[in-house]
Amino acid sequence: MVRTALHITGDDKADAVLSRDPLALLIGMVLDQQIPIEKAFSSPADLLQRLGGKGPLNAAAIAAMDPAELVDIFREQPALHRYPGSMAGRVQAVCRVIADDYGNKTENIWKGVQSGEELIARLRALPGFGEQKAKIFAALLGKQLGICPEGWRKVTTPYGKEGSSLSVADITKVRATKKALKAKAKARAAAAAAAANA
């Protein structure tokens, strides 16, 4: 089980679910596309609540659900993703792999891996995980949870690089970078407005 306290969503309850439930964290990564990071990673807590609220999430149970029922749960307002139908299917497919290939334990994906290459290969084999998503999640595991098989930084470049602020793996730095960029843009806009009115 994940024991490190994660601070990804800005919501304490959602972060607590991510911190104690590896499947919730992985589902957050599955959902992390075309929506804000905070929404993607808070949706697993909402999914847990809609499935009855008793944690942790169970990959085998989700894999065995009627696909239409899972889509309805994803579509319930507020929807868990911008594309609830396709993402419900992707989450169910990932859960099926975890149930069938990893003994229904998400952490078995990274448990005992000997190298960064092996970790990336396991992640890339998951439905919906391309090279970039696999690298970002492996960097998240390394930087936030201390899961650092040999060579992990090299295979997760640029996300695993020390000091980078490109992904959810460095969420606090990403927020600071975005905040600084917004402040600069606001200052430029104000200067341009002042110059136009001069």
HELIX and SHEET records of a PDB file:
HELIX    1   1 ASP A   12  ARG A   20  1                                   9    
HELIX    2   2 PRO A   22  LEU A   31  1                                  10    
HELIX    3   3 ILE A   37  ARG A   50  1                                  14    
HELIX    4   4 ALA A   59  ALA A   64  1                                   6    
HELIX    5   5 PRO A   67  ARG A   75  1                                   9    
HELIX    6   6 PRO A   84  ASP A  101  1                                  18    
HELIX    7   7 THR A  106  ILE A  109  5                                   4    
HELIX    8   8 GLY A  116  ARG A  124  1                                   9    
HELIX    9   9 GLU A  131  LEU A  145  1                                  15    
HELIX   10  10 TRP A  152  VAL A  155  1                                   4    
HELIX   11  11 VAL A  168  ASP A  170  5                                   3    
HELIX   12  12 ILE A  171  ASN A  197  1                                  27    
END                                                                             
